[in-house]
């Protein structure tokens, strides 16, 4: 396919989702749920179609090109154009965002039909799909940007959508405010990361005189030679942005709470696409990072520490989505480690396969939740109240599940494929993509390799724990006993994602290295992909060991009652308590950051703002009011009083003139 022919289509990766938003805003009420879902899904699907055409065009023009769209900003000598960058890296991200996004849109038609009714707000169906299309548009701006400023617009756009969708049920949750607080937490924590990215952009503009990728990356060696400290500052401030958007230490704390949003949100934004924006940023900026070894090392260790730390927490969680949330943070740590080591191809490979199997797992978890809600409502309809009031029952708590393998067989099998891919079991996709990262680490960074291997073991262990608690044993609640398989609109996307999760390793299979050959035209200084048989065998052995131990602990003798303590609670004692409470990191933030901030805000609000500032302003107002009240007394409406006042005035004037 001729590249010059398809290049002008690039803006439509953004325009189609925007068109979907406009149509649903204008016509959604008339079209009903089915029409709304079709329009939104078609918009995402057409965006994916454009990405496919661009990929086909790049096959014969792999170096890519920039499509000039409009002159955006021009201030003095500074010019920032709104141009679409079409190369193998950006198109790979487009395919992931729009491809996985389209499947999630279709899934959402069935999921949100039930969810809006379960929450008593059918009218919010249209709002959800407007927000979902808005996210796809913002993410497409981010990955198609040709300069850092345009990238930042998309960066902030996906942050806004994350806030809107996490707080979609803003009046729900504990105390009627928990979901709103989760959205606010995500917004505030991401603003800290965005501050870092902004500082990096300011430094780039000041020292390079441009924000265009090609100009900045071409000058990077010269600037690094003259001002190495500047490149270090740029890359570390950029890393701060990555820790916020891609949920790395220490700014990862917003992502687990983001599970307050509907499950399709968790799959699309907080597993497959938005959280990978930081990984994409570092991969795109390899020309800067490779100038400063210290920056690469910091990125690498932040990723490795996050991978292990988050995996430990996942072992002690009971919420089916929270387990996957901490798993996502951990897997993002693998990706960040890879791009920090300079193994950008391995990082992008894991980004793509992770999008497949983690979207599958989140959507599978959503199917499980739908089944649990169906079972609970069925039990309530037949007069059974053994599980307590409707609002008290948690359909996401794995302790309330069990036995769903027989109740929801299709969901079980696709979930099993995603879980084994996450655990790194051959020949599923996660095995190949994770192995490339481990292979590179084993050659150059042995300590990092050991940390990542430990994280891989924990990953397999909590995968086995989740499978055993959710699908095996006997139902531990009437909701689980009454669960039913989800409708086809939910399960068909699951099957497609399961196929992708199974065969996705072919994208960069050790004998072909197709993804490496594809991305080498866009990435700076591509590290060759590696497959080391000994490392692969050790990785597989570690994963199988983790699964075996997890099964021995949780599967051999499944929990029989929802109130039964976790099998690890007694042997691990205080350690498991720490895992359950997520190492008390949220409590630490509350004590060290939030509470002192609130006390300072209260002090500034009470004595300073209301006392001093308001006191001065109110004092001036009171003075004017009292003065006005005094002068009002002479305005009594009697003509004789006014005549007397005029006479006195005349006497005073005459007296003054005489005395003068």
Residue, then its C-alpha position, 0 to 999 in steps of 0.5 A: x500500500x502506498x504510504x503517501x496515499x494513507x499518510x493524510x488519513x493520520x488525523x482521523x485516528x483522533x477525528x473518528x472518536x471525536x465524531x463518536x462523541x458529538x453524535x452521541x451527545x446530539x443523538x444519543x437520547x433518541x438512539x437508545x443504549x444499543x445505538x449509543x454503544x454501536x456509535x461509540x464502538x464504531x468510532x473506536x473501530x474506525x480509528x483502529x482501521x486507520x491505524x491498520x492502513x497506516x501500518x500497511x503503508x509503513x511496511x513499504x516506508x518503515x522510516x515513517x513521516x510527519x503529516x503537517x496538519x496546522x500551525x498551532x503556536x507561533x511566538x517570536x522564533x518559537x513555533x509549535x505545529x500540530x503535526x501527526x507523527x506516523x512511524x512504527x513506534x507511534x502506529x504500534x501504540x495506535x494499534x494497541x489503543x484502538x484495537x484493544x479499545x474497540x473490544x472493550x467498547x463492545x464489551x462495555x455495551x453488555x457490561x454497562x447495560x447491567x451496571x447502570x441498572x445495578x447502580x440505579x442510574x440507567x441515564x448514565x449509559x451515554x455519559x460513559x461512552x462519551x467519556x470512553x471515546x474522549x479517552x481514545x481521542x486523547x490517547x491518540x493525540x498523545x501517541x501521534x504527537x510530533x513534539x513534546x507540547x502536543x504530547x503533553x496535551x494528550x497526556x493531560x487529556x487521558x488524565x482528565x478522562x481517568x478522573x472522570x471515569x474513576x469517579x463515574x459513580x462519584x456518589x457511591x462507595x463507603x460513606x457515599x464519597x469513596x469513589x469521588x475520593x479515589x478520583x480526586x486521589x488519582x487527579x492530585x497524584x498525577x498532577x505531581x507527576x505532570x509537574x515533573x514532565x512540565x519542568x522537563x519540557x521547560x528545560x528542553x525548550x530553554x536548552x534546545x530552542x525547540x520541542x520537536x522530537x527530531x530537532x531535540x533528539x538530533x541535538x542531544x549528543x551535543x547538548x549532553x557533551x556541553x551540559x551533561x547536568x541538563x540532560x540528567x535533569x530533563x530525564x529525571x524530571x521526565x521520570x517523575x512524570x512516568x512514576x505518576x502516569x505509569x504508577x511507579x514508586x513512589x506515586x503508584x498509590x492512585x492506581x489501586x483506588x482507581x478500581x472504583x471505576x467501572x471494570x471496562x475502565x480498569x481494563x482500558x485505561x488502567x491496564x492496557x493503554x493510559x498507564x503505558x504512556x510513561x513507558x512510551x515516553x521513555x521509549x520515545x526519548x531514548x535519545x536523551x536517556x542514552x546520553x546519561x547512564x545515571x538516568x538509565x540506572x535510576x529508571x531501571x531500579x525504580x521499575x525493578x523495585x516497583x515490580x517486586x514491591x507491588x507483587x508482594x502486595x498482590x499476594x495479600x489482597x482479596x478484591x479481584x480487581x485490586x489483585x489485578x491492579x497491583x499486578x498491573x503496577x508490577x508488570x509496568x515495573x518490568x516495562x520501565x526496567x526494560x526501557x531504563x536498561x535500553x532494551x526498549x524493544x523488550x519493553x514495548x513487546x511486553x507492553x503489547x502482550x500485557x495489553x492483551x492478557x491484562x485487558x482479558x483478565x480485567x474484563x474477565x473479572x468484570x464478567x465474574x462480577x456480573x455473574x456474582x451480582x446476578x447470583x446475589x440479586x437472584x438470591x434476594x429475589x427469592x427471599x434469601x438474606x443470608x448474605x446481608x443487605x444488598x449494599x453490604x455484599x461485595x461481589x468483588x471479594x474473592x472470599x465470597x466466590x468459589x466454584x465459578x468454574x462450573x457456573x461460568x465455564x467460558x469465563x473460566x477458560x479465557x481467564x485461565x489463559x490470561x492468568x497463565x500468560x501473566x504468570x509467564x507460562x510457555x507458549x503463551x505471550x507473557x512468557x516470551x515478552x517477560x523472558x526478553x526483559x529477564x534475558x537482557x537483565x541477566x547479561x548486564x544487571x545481575x542484581x536487577x535480574x534477581x529482583x525481577x525473577x523474585x517478582x516473577x515467582x510472586x506473580x505466579x503465586x498470586x495468579x494461582x491464589x486468585x484462580x483457586x479462590x475464584x473458580x475452584x472449590x465450592x461456592x462460598x456464598x449464595x451469590x456464587x451458587x447462583x452465578x450465571x455465564x455472561x451474555x455473548x456481547x461480554x464473552x466474545x471480546x474475551x475470546x478474541x483477547x484470549x486468542x491474542x494473549x495466547x499467540x501474541x508471543x509470535x510478534x517477536x518470536x526468537x527466530x523471527x524478531x519481527x517486532x524488533x525489525x519493525x521498531x528499529x526504524x523508530x527507536x534510538x539505539x535499539x538493543x538486539x532482542x535476546x532469547x537465552x535458553x537457560x534464562x527461559x528455562x529458569x523463568x519457566x521453572x520459577x513460574x511453574x514453582x510459583x503456580x505449584x506452591x500457590x495451588x498447594x496452599x489454596x487449591x489443594x484444600x480450598x476455602x470452605x467459608x467466606x469468613x475462614x482466615x487466609x491460609x497464609x495468615x497464621x504461618x506468615x503472621x505479621x508479614x501477611x498482615x503487612x501485605x493485607x494492609x499494603x505495607x501501610x503505605x497509604x497510612x504513611x502518606x496520610x501521616x506524612x503528607x495528607x494530615x500535615x497538609x490539612x493542618x496547614x490548610x486549616x491554619x491558613x483557612x482559620x487564623x490567616x485567611x478568615x482571621x487576618x485577610x477576611x478581618x481586614x476586608x470585613x473591617x473596611x466594609x464595617x467601617x464604611x457601613x457604620x459611616x454610612x449609617x451615621x450620615x443617614x441620619x441627616x437624610x430624613x426627608x424634611x424640607x425644613x431640615x435641608x433648608x437649615x442645613x443649607x443656611x448653616x452651610x452659607x453661614x460657614x462659607x461667609x464666616x470663612x470668607x470674612x475671617x480670610 
